[in-house]
Amino acid sequence: MIILIGVIQFFLRAQAGETLRQDIDSVMTLEWTIVDDAWINIRLLCKIQLGYCSIGLRSSMTDCDMIAAINDGKSITLTDYWSRDHNTPLDDLAEGGTDDIYYISGGLDDSKSIDVTFKRKLSTGDIYDQDIIPDIRGNICWGYRNNRKGWTLHSTYGDASFSWASTQSNIYFSTSKQQTYNHGIAMSLSWLFFSIIGIFISRYFKHTFWWLYVHILLLFISSFITIISSSLLYKDDMYPASSMSKKTFDHSRIGMIMSSIVISQCAFGFLSLYIKIFTKNLQLLTILIRAHKITGYSLLICGLINCFYGWDIYKDKIGLVLTVLVYIISILVFGGFEVYQVLFKNKRKINICKLPQLTHEKAMEMIKNGAKLIFADDLVLNVKYFMLSHPGGRYMINECIGEDTGKYMVGCSSYGENMLPYTHTEKALSYYKNLAIAIIPSPAGYITSPTNTSLDLMEFTLASKKALNDSIYLISLKSDDFKMSNKCKELIWIGKHFMVIHFTKFRTIRRYYSAIFVDLINWASKLGIINTKRRNEDGHIQFIYKVYSNGHMSNYLNSLKTGDNIIIKGPFGPGLMLNEFKGSYLAFCGGTGLVPFLDLIYCAWKQGSKIKNFSFGIFVFFRSWKEGFALDILEKIRDSGKFPWLDIHIFLDDKSDLVKKTTDLVKIFVGKNVKLAWICGPSGFNRYYCEFLVQNGLERDKIVLM
């Protein structure tokens, strides 16, 4: 190795003394000779007859060692300067250093222009001088002025990457104009290509498995290029604002703003992704996503504007034309997709003929084997990859696996008690078409059409309405085109629900209500609670609903009069997924969540002593007896003592001492090897008792949230 280094040094010394030349521009030329290991001779030629010509050893005047030749028309003054910024520099002596420039020859040529040769050490040892390292690429800057205004201003200036070469083959010279052009290309790729595609994909392709990876890759590339390219351009202080045109000033400041906030944009993006995947902090996630969107679109707009400014300043017509062309194409593509989304995709129906049929039971088996499936009305959705796309966080989707999520989508229920219901947009609902892998067949015989009318949107009329208490009502709907079975012929029917649709001037309101087969009045009569009976109407659909002061749908239902029309769809949902009266089951129901279990108890009650190997424990919650319904029926059955398979517990908020017994009672049921536990009530109620059951030893896959 030592021999090799010696050979290289010998070769370099052998080349010493070669005079090299570089034209800076049409006015200024630089010649130099590496004399030996210590000295360099420099010849400065400038077509300046009255003024100055200077060369600096950095890319800008900031902290730069400068050598200036000043021509007063009679002679040349050669001075060693140290420039702190873009103001008039002081000479090295004034700064406290030494003048290390040694005149050799020349001064004024025949045309009275500058032609002077001087020498200096490659390394002077002066803190106000910068070392010259032969054959290593560095930077130089220059400036000159051809008038009497002297050293204070320059009419022309520039900088370049440069090598003080010792041989012709090592010469390197690349002006900042080329660097500026490269910067323009880099920024155009970043903000006219990568960022636009990345944002476009995130807006219109969130239903795909690949969108997030492509979005991150493209926007990271765009941000990385912006940071690197801008840093290279701004590595030294910018020129004073007074020396810039307004357009250049605006371009520079927008660029500086972009370079600053692009880091924040990346931070918002990656942090929101982390929060989405690993936490349940919805509030922080919402703030981060909004910040990410705002900064993202702000960066895109700034980038588009700055690309136009940049090519305009650079006087590149091709760049300007391409920038404007990208503007037009982007507006057309984004606008076209937005129109397509609103007018076509949001309204396009799923081609159910192309989807295979899948029962809830088979879907649940797939879920037990690891599939990430949820139900949305009569569709089975594969949400394995959509978890990372859901703006509410991965955990919301993950904890809704196996649920019918329609209630969350239309805004009649929320994930938990600390969250308000959120009505998803038509765009969000359109994702069903992309995520659907199967369709749930309608249960045969549940509802039929004597006129063979499509079951898609069914029109009924209000037949009757009965108040069960001050806020809960039982309504009965009839239709000539559709008939619901007047009794529950299959246990699998219990717990299914219908979507009620109300079209308003500005929006469509959708809500879900469980259908009920049992006639509560006739059941109460059979139990001897009341003396009245009523005639059952074949084919009617019955709902029980509660009126809320701000409830759009419940107030709409309450405003209906006998004979008014109502639109419904269904039946939907997995229901109780009970095929036979065998095994141990548990239910928690709050408010109108009691409805499906009334059908279950009624079907079992009718069989009486025929039921074997079946047990059912139900916990019923109301704020008070006055706000409940069918409680007299449940109490009558419980107190009769004729049904050992049935264990009914009624909890009222004004009877808090009974609630304390819940834990002990649940542990008794869990010890019986519960096959399924159903929870049906408000969203906060459902999540609370789901966690409650898990904490008390019940496996999560045995809990069904309705």
Backbone hydrogen bonds, N-H to C=O, Kabsch-Sander energy under -0.5 kcal/mol:
donor,donor_aa,acceptor,acceptor_aa,energy
5,I,1,M,-2.4
6,G,2,I,-2.2
7,V,3,I,-2.2
8,I,4,L,-2.3
9,Q,5,I,-2.6
10,F,6,G,-2.4
11,F,7,V,-2.4
12,L,8,I,-2.5
13,R,9,Q,-2.5
14,A,10,F,-2.0
15,Q,11,F,-1.0
15,Q,12,L,-0.5
16,A,12,L,-0.6
16,A,13,R,-0.8
17,G,34,I,-1.7
18,E,15,Q,-1.2
20,L,32,W,-2.8
22,Q,30,L,-2.9
24,I,22,Q,-0.6
24,I,28,M,-1.8
25,D,28,M,-1.8
29,T,45,L,-2.9
30,L,22,Q,-2.7
31,E,43,R,-2.4
32,W,20,L,-2.0
33,T,41,N,-2.3
34,I,18,E,-0.6
35,V,33,T,-1.1
35,V,39,W,-1.1
36,D,39,W,-1.3
40,I,120,R,-2.1
41,N,33,T,-2.6
42,I,118,F,-3.3
43,R,31,E,-3.3
44,L,116,V,-3.0
45,L,29,T,-2.5
45,L,43,R,-0.6
46,C,44,L,-0.5
46,C,114,I,-2.3
47,K,27,V,-1.8
48,I,46,C,-2.2
49,Q,47,K,-0.5
51,G,71,N,-1.9
52,Y,145,R,-1.8
53,C,69,A,-1.8
54,S,143,G,-2.4
55,I,67,I,-2.4
56,G,141,C,-3.3
57,L,65,D,-2.1
64,C,61,M,-0.9
64,C,83,S,-2.5
66,M,64,C,-0.6
66,M,81,Y,-2.2
67,I,55,I,-2.7
68,A,79,T,-2.1
69,A,53,C,-3.1
70,I,68,A,-0.6
70,I,77,T,-2.6
71,N,51,G,-3.2
71,N,69,A,-0.5
72,D,70,I,-0.6
72,D,75,S,-1.7
77,T,70,I,-2.3
78,L,76,I,-0.6
79,T,68,A,-2.3
79,T,77,T,-0.5
81,Y,66,M,-3.4
81,Y,79,T,-0.6
82,W,90,L,-2.7
83,S,64,C,-3.0
84,R,82,W,-0.6
90,L,82,W,-1.1
92,D,80,D,-2.5
95,E,91,D,-1.5
96,G,92,D,-0.9
96,G,93,L,-0.7
97,G,92,D,-3.6
100,D,98,T,-0.8
102,Y,100,D,-0.5
102,Y,119,K,-2.8
103,Y,101,I,-0.6
104,I,117,T,-2.6
105,S,117,T,-1.8
107,G,115,D,-2.8
109,D,113,S,-2.3
112,K,109,D,-2.0
114,I,46,C,-1.4
114,I,48,I,-0.6
115,D,107,G,-2.6
116,V,44,L,-2.0
117,T,105,S,-3.0
118,F,42,I,-2.8
119,K,102,Y,-2.6
120,R,40,I,-1.8
122,L,38,A,-3.3
129,D,126,D,-1.9
132,I,122,L,-2.8
133,I,131,D,-0.6
135,D,164,W,-1.8
136,I,133,I,-1.3
138,G,162,F,-3.5
140,I,160,A,-2.2
141,C,56,G,-1.5
142,W,158,G,-2.4
143,G,54,S,-1.4
144,Y,156,T,-2.2
145,R,52,Y,-1.8
147,N,145,R,-0.6
150,G,147,N,-0.8
152,T,149,K,-0.9
153,L,150,G,-0.6
155,S,144,Y,-1.6
156,T,144,Y,-1.9
158,G,142,W,-1.9
160,A,140,I,-2.3
161,S,174,S,-3.1
162,F,138,G,-1.9
163,S,172,Y,-1.7
164,W,136,I,-0.6
165,A,163,S,-2.1
170,N,167,T,-1.1
171,I,168,Q,-1.3
174,S,161,S,-2.3
176,S,159,D,-2.9
178,Q,175,T,-1.0
179,Q,175,T,-1.2
180,T,176,S,-3.5
181,Y,177,K,-2.2
182,N,178,Q,-2.7
183,H,179,Q,-2.5
184,G,180,T,-2.5
185,I,181,Y,-2.4
186,A,182,N,-2.6
187,M,183,H,-2.8
188,S,184,G,-2.2
189,L,185,I,-2.5
190,S,186,A,-2.2
191,W,187,M,-2.9
192,L,188,S,-2.4
193,F,189,L,-0.7
194,F,189,L,-2.8
195,S,190,S,-2.7
197,I,193,F,-2.3
198,G,194,F,-2.6
199,I,195,S,-2.6
200,F,196,I,-2.5
201,I,197,I,-2.6
202,S,198,G,-1.8
203,R,199,I,-1.5
204,Y,200,F,-2.0
205,F,201,I,-2.1
208,T,205,F,-1.7
214,V,210,W,-2.1
215,H,211,W,-2.9
216,I,212,L,-2.7
217,L,213,Y,-2.4
218,L,214,V,-2.8
219,L,215,H,-2.4
220,F,216,I,-2.4
221,I,217,L,-2.5
222,S,218,L,-2.5
223,S,219,L,-2.5
224,F,220,F,-3.0
225,I,221,I,-2.8
226,T,222,S,-2.1
227,I,223,S,-2.6
228,I,224,F,-2.7
229,S,225,I,-2.9
230,S,226,T,-2.2
231,S,227,I,-2.1
232,L,228,I,-2.3
233,L,229,S,-1.7
234,Y,230,S,-2.7
243,S,240,P,-1.7
244,M,241,A,-1.6
249,F,245,S,-2.9
250,D,246,K,-2.8
251,H,247,K,-2.6
252,S,248,T,-2.6
253,R,249,F,-2.5
254,I,250,D,-2.6
255,G,251,H,-2.1
256,M,252,S,-2.2
257,I,253,R,-2.4
258,M,254,I,-2.7
259,S,255,G,-2.5
260,S,256,M,-1.5
261,I,257,I,-2.6
262,V,258,M,-2.0
263,I,260,S,-0.5
264,S,260,S,-0.7
265,Q,261,I,-2.5
266,C,262,V,-2.0
267,A,263,I,-2.3
268,F,264,S,-3.1
269,G,265,Q,-2.3
270,F,266,C,-2.7
271,L,267,A,-2.6
272,S,268,F,-2.4
273,L,269,G,-1.8
274,Y,270,F,-2.1
275,I,271,L,-2.7
276,K,272,S,-2.4
277,I,273,L,-1.9
278,F,274,Y,-2.9
279,T,275,I,-1.5
282,L,280,K,-1.5
285,L,281,N,-2.1
286,T,282,L,-2.7
287,I,283,Q,-2.0
288,L,284,L,-2.6
289,I,285,L,-2.7
290,R,286,T,-2.2
291,A,287,I,-2.5
292,H,288,L,-2.7
293,K,289,I,-2.4
294,I,290,R,-2.8
295,T,291,A,-2.6
296,G,292,H,-2.0
297,Y,293,K,-2.8
298,S,294,I,-2.2
299,L,295,T,-2.7
300,L,296,G,-2.2
301,I,297,Y,-2.4
302,C,298,S,-2.7
303,G,299,L,-3.0
304,L,300,L,-2.5
305,I,301,I,-2.4
306,N,302,C,-2.9
307,C,303,G,-2.1
308,F,304,L,-1.5
309,Y,305,I,-2.4
310,G,306,N,-2.9
311,W,307,C,-2.3
312,D,308,F,-2.0
313,I,309,Y,-2.7
314,Y,310,G,-2.4
315,K,311,W,-0.7
315,K,312,D,-0.5
316,D,311,W,-2.3
317,K,315,K,-0.8
320,L,316,D,-2.1
321,V,317,K,-2.8
322,L,318,I,-2.7
323,T,319,G,-2.2
324,V,320,L,-2.6
325,L,321,V,-2.5
326,V,322,L,-2.4
327,Y,323,T,-2.2
328,I,324,V,-2.3
329,I,325,L,-2.7
330,S,326,V,-2.9
331,I,327,Y,-2.4
332,L,328,I,-2.4
333,V,329,I,-2.9
334,F,330,S,-2.9
335,G,331,I,-2.4
336,G,332,L,-2.6
337,F,333,V,-2.6
338,E,334,F,-2.2
339,V,335,G,-2.4
340,Y,336,G,-2.5
341,Q,337,F,-2.7
342,V,338,E,-2.5
343,L,339,V,-2.9
344,F,340,Y,-1.7
345,K,340,Y,-2.8
346,N,341,Q,-2.6
348,R,344,F,-1.6
352,I,350,I,-1.6
354,K,351,N,-1.7
355,L,352,I,-1.0
358,L,439,I,-2.1
363,A,359,T,-2.2
364,M,360,H,-2.4
365,E,361,E,-1.7
366,M,362,K,-2.0
367,I,363,A,-2.1
368,K,364,M,-2.2
369,N,365,E,-1.2
370,G,367,I,-1.8
371,A,366,M,-2.5
373,L,371,A,-1.0
374,I,381,L,-1.9
375,F,403,E,-3.0
376,A,379,L,-2.2
379,L,376,A,-1.7
380,V,438,A,-2.5
381,L,374,I,-2.9
381,L,379,L,-0.5
382,N,435,L,-2.4
383,V,372,K,-2.4
383,V,381,L,-0.8
387,M,383,V,-1.1
388,L,385,Y,-0.7
389,S,386,F,-1.4
390,H,386,F,-1.5
393,G,390,H,-1.8
394,R,276,K,-2.6
395,Y,276,K,-0.6
396,M,393,G,-0.6
397,I,393,G,-0.9
398,N,394,R,-2.6
399,E,395,Y,-2.5
400,C,397,I,-1.2
401,I,398,N,-0.9
402,G,373,L,-2.4
403,E,400,C,-2.4
405,T,375,F,-3.3
405,T,403,E,-0.9
407,K,404,D,-0.5
408,Y,405,T,-0.9
409,M,405,T,-1.9
410,V,406,G,-2.1
411,G,408,Y,-0.5
412,C,407,K,-1.4
413,S,407,K,-1.3
419,M,416,G,-1.6
422,Y,413,S,-0.6
424,H,409,M,-2.7
424,H,422,Y,-0.8
429,L,425,T,-2.1
430,S,426,E,-1.6
431,Y,427,K,-0.5
431,Y,428,A,-1.2
432,Y,429,L,-1.5
433,K,430,S,-1.2
434,N,431,Y,-1.0
435,L,431,Y,-2.1
436,A,432,Y,-2.1
437,I,380,V,-2.9
438,A,380,V,-1.1
439,I,356,P,-2.4
440,I,378,D,-3.4
446,Y,443,P,-1.8
447,I,443,P,-0.6
448,T,483,K,-2.9
451,T,481,D,-0.6
452,N,449,S,-1.7
458,M,456,D,-0.5
458,M,568,I,-2.9
460,F,458,M,-0.6
460,F,566,I,-3.0
461,T,478,K,-2.7
462,L,564,D,-2.4
463,A,476,S,-3.1
464,S,476,S,-1.5
466,K,474,L,-2.9
468,L,472,I,-3.0
469,N,472,I,-1.5
473,Y,545,Y,-2.8
474,L,466,K,-3.3
475,I,473,Y,-0.5
475,I,543,F,-2.5
476,S,464,S,-2.4
477,L,541,I,-2.9
478,K,461,T,-2.4
483,K,448,T,-3.0
484,M,539,G,-1.3
485,S,446,Y,-2.3
489,K,487,K,-1.1
493,W,490,E,-1.8
494,I,491,L,-1.5
496,K,493,W,-1.6
497,H,572,F,-2.1
498,F,513,Y,-2.7
499,M,569,K,-2.9
500,V,498,F,-0.6
500,V,511,R,-3.3
501,I,567,I,-2.6
502,H,509,I,-2.8
504,T,502,H,-0.6
504,T,507,R,-2.6
509,I,502,H,-2.8
509,I,507,R,-0.5
511,R,500,V,-2.0
513,Y,498,F,-2.4
515,A,496,K,-1.6
516,I,542,Q,-1.7
520,L,518,V,-0.9
523,W,519,D,-2.4
524,A,520,L,-2.5
525,S,521,I,-1.8
526,K,522,N,-2.2
527,L,523,W,-1.7
528,G,525,S,-1.1
529,I,524,A,-2.5
530,I,524,A,-0.9
538,D,536,N,-0.6
539,G,484,M,-0.8
540,H,537,E,-1.3
541,I,477,L,-2.1
543,F,475,I,-2.0
544,I,514,S,-0.6
545,Y,473,Y,-2.3
547,V,471,S,-3.0
548,Y,546,K,-0.5
551,G,548,Y,-1.4
552,H,550,N,-0.7
555,N,551,G,-2.0
556,Y,552,H,-1.5
557,L,553,M,-3.0
558,N,554,S,-2.1
559,S,555,N,-1.1
560,L,556,Y,-0.7
560,L,557,L,-0.9
563,G,462,L,-2.5
564,D,561,K,-2.8
566,I,460,F,-2.6
567,I,501,I,-0.8
568,I,458,M,-2.6
569,K,499,M,-2.2
570,G,455,L,-0.6
572,F,497,H,-3.1
573,G,377,D,-0.9
576,L,494,I,-2.3
577,M,574,P,-0.9
579,N,577,M,-0.5
582,K,580,E,-1.9
583,G,613,N,-3.1
585,Y,615,S,-2.4
586,L,676,L,-1.9
587,A,617,G,-2.3
588,F,678,W,-2.7
589,C,619,F,-2.6
590,G,680,C,-2.3
591,G,621,F,-2.3
593,G,590,G,-1.9
594,L,591,G,-1.6
595,V,592,T,-1.7
597,F,594,L,-0.9
598,L,594,L,-1.2
598,L,595,V,-1.0
599,D,595,V,-1.1
600,L,596,P,-1.5
601,I,597,F,-2.7
602,Y,598,L,-2.3
603,C,599,D,-2.5
604,A,600,L,-2.2
605,W,601,I,-2.9
606,K,602,Y,-2.2
607,Q,603,C,-1.0
608,G,604,A,-1.3
610,K,607,Q,-2.1
611,I,608,G,-1.3
615,S,583,G,-2.2
616,F,645,W,-3.3
617,G,585,Y,-2.3
618,I,647,D,-2.7
619,F,587,A,-2.8
620,V,618,I,-0.6
620,V,649,H,-3.3
621,F,589,C,-2.4
622,F,651,F,-2.1
628,G,624,S,-0.5
628,G,625,W,-1.1
634,L,630,A,-2.0
635,E,631,L,-2.6
636,K,632,D,-2.0
637,I,633,I,-2.2
638,R,634,L,-2.6
639,D,635,E,-2.6
640,S,636,K,-1.0
641,G,637,I,-0.7
641,G,638,R,-0.8
646,L,643,F,-1.9
647,D,616,F,-2.7
649,H,618,I,-2.6
651,F,620,V,-3.7
651,F,649,H,-0.5
653,D,622,F,-1.4
654,D,623,R,-0.8
655,K,652,L,-2.4
658,L,655,K,-1.9
659,V,655,K,-0.7
660,K,656,S,-1.0
661,K,658,L,-1.4
662,T,659,V,-1.8
665,L,661,K,-2.1
666,V,662,T,-2.8
667,K,663,T,-2.2
668,I,664,D,-1.4
669,F,665,L,-1.8
670,V,666,V,-3.0
671,G,667,K,-1.6
672,K,669,F,-1.7
673,N,670,V,-1.5
675,K,584,S,-3.4
676,L,584,S,-0.9
677,A,702,K,-2.8
678,W,586,L,-2.9
679,I,704,V,-2.5
680,C,588,F,-2.7
686,N,682,P,-2.6
687,R,683,S,-2.3
688,Y,684,G,-2.2
689,Y,685,F,-2.4
690,C,686,N,-1.7
691,E,687,R,-2.2
692,F,688,Y,-2.2
693,L,689,Y,-2.3
694,V,690,C,-2.0
695,Q,691,E,-2.6
696,N,692,F,-1.0
697,G,694,V,-1.7
698,L,693,L,-2.4
702,K,699,E,-1.6
703,I,700,R,-1.8
704,V,677,A,-3.1
705,L,703,I,-0.6
706,M,679,I,-3.0
706,M,704,V,-0.5
